[in-house]
């Protein structure tokens, strides 16, 4: 699954397995943005992404905000 993310500085994509969890996404963002996963806050619209399976939390065309 390819995910579109927007940080304060840029927009980028991350590719993960279809069964990836929020923790997997945080680890991938840490590799790209060099922000510790424990300090990341991810959200889609007004919904915070804290735990769970990404495929059930994020729609196909949604942009994930990295805060």
Buried (B, 14 or more C-beta within 10 A) or exposed (E): BEBBBEBEEEEBEBEBEEEBBBEBBBBBBBEBBEBEBEEBEBEBEEEBBEEEEBBEBBEEEEBBBBE
